């Protein structure tokens, strides 16, 4: 992997996404000197970093996936009305995946769309949730059922904000990092095999380079297929099962993705002839980064959620499998076939 961490920009159909690394949240105001900035965050981030938020132009909502819903969206919009937010103002979402999902959604629909940028504060948000323009909220037990695709103008990576992150949140983020390695980057997979989470967490330079690598992987996929009609589906590796058990077991997203990756590897063995020894290598890597590789859950309830998955197309579903480590492919398989595999594996 390259040793350089440089500012970058990637052009996507809806515009240019600029990425700024080692960029403090305090400097965001200087970056937008002629704009009114309205910060949206959750209670946990605000409690840990209250000093970075401007008085009067900060909206705080309750933390947690259970609050990523239309009710919270309504409350945030009411507060935007109260502070007289206008069409020329910019929203800055500062937080983890729940904050970026919800603040991006609010920015996309309020007054038919405000400008917005993100400062992700968790590993998971830095390498996945804040990237790609998917903004939305949950509906009942179905994750991200309501939303839009609209890109932030910029992503600001303030690595100092990770200092207050619980260890479980670091682990969760590496579920998505390993996913990217499995589907797109065998070199990064081998790099991860030769390192430990604790080493990377204590080496800001190495971690920043790893984040940049993952950001580029995801943004380059999104640039090919912003609206997820084809190539972008590759990013759903492990997610078909993950979303179901995340809901049922209340697992953090990255941990659920890890379990979903193992299931997808076993499906790959059946559908592409993926080498079972490479499944073992992936399982070993997930465990090396303290991620779960199995979980007890109600299979009938999980299947009911899978059958409502957004990746479904009629009586089939787009399912991501591996042909090799670093080479994911998208297969359209019947729900009946997947159901047989689901209850068999």
HUQUI-V68370 format. One record per backbone hydrogen bond with DSSP energy under -1.0 kcal/mol. NH is the residue of the N-H (numbers start at 1). CO is the residue of the C=O. Records with the same first field share a line. If there is no record, write none. Layout:
NH = CO + CO
//
This chain:
8 = 19
10 = 17
12 = 15
15 = 12
17 = 10
18 = 153
19 = 8
20 = 155
23 = 157
27 = 24
28 = 25
31 = 27
32 = 28
35 = 32
38 = 90
39 = 57
40 = 92
41 = 59
43 = 61
46 = 42
47 = 43
48 = 44
49 = 45
52 = 49
53 = 50
59 = 39
61 = 41
67 = 64
68 = 65
69 = 67
73 = 69
74 = 70
75 = 71
76 = 72
77 = 73
78 = 74
79 = 75
80 = 76
81 = 77
82 = 78
83 = 79
84 = 81
85 = 80
89 = 86
90 = 36
91 = 115
92 = 38
93 = 117
94 = 40
95 = 119
100 = 96
101 = 97
102 = 98
103 = 99
104 = 100
105 = 101
106 = 102
107 = 103
108 = 104
109 = 105
110 = 106
112 = 109
113 = 110
114 = 107
117 = 91
118 = 154
119 = 93
121 = 95
126 = 122
127 = 123
128 = 124
129 = 124
130 = 125
131 = 128
135 = 148
137 = 146
138 = 68
139 = 142
142 = 139
146 = 137
148 = 135
150 = 133
153 = 116
155 = 18
156 = 118
157 = 20
161 = 158
162 = 159
163 = 160
165 = 162
169 = 166
170 = 166
171 = 167
172 = 168
173 = 169
174 = 170
175 = 172
177 = 173
178 = 174
179 = 175
180 = 176
181 = 177
182 = 178
183 = 179
184 = 180
185 = 181
189 = 185
190 = 186
191 = 187
192 = 188
193 = 189
194 = 190
195 = 192
200 = 196
201 = 197
202 = 198
203 = 200
207 = 203
208 = 204
209 = 205
210 = 206
211 = 207
212 = 208
213 = 209
214 = 210
215 = 211
216 = 212
217 = 213
218 = 214
219 = 215
220 = 216
221 = 217
222 = 218
223 = 219
225 = 221
228 = 225
233 = 230
234 = 231
235 = 232
236 = 233
237 = 234
239 = 236
242 = 238
243 = 239
245 = 241
246 = 242
247 = 243
248 = 244
249 = 245
256 = 252
257 = 253
258 = 254
259 = 255
260 = 256
261 = 257
262 = 258
263 = 259
264 = 260
265 = 261
266 = 262
267 = 263
268 = 264
269 = 265
270 = 266
271 = 267
272 = 268
274 = 268
278 = 275
279 = 275
280 = 276
281 = 277
282 = 278
283 = 279
284 = 280
285 = 281
286 = 282
287 = 283
288 = 284
289 = 285
290 = 287
291 = 286
302 = 298
303 = 299
304 = 300
305 = 301
306 = 302
307 = 303
308 = 305
309 = 306
312 = 309
313 = 316
316 = 313
317 = 333
318 = 311
319 = 331
321 = 329
323 = 327
324 = 327
326 = 182
327 = 324
328 = 183
329 = 321
331 = 319
333 = 317
335 = 315
338 = 334
339 = 335
340 = 336
341 = 337
342 = 338
343 = 339
344 = 340
345 = 341
//
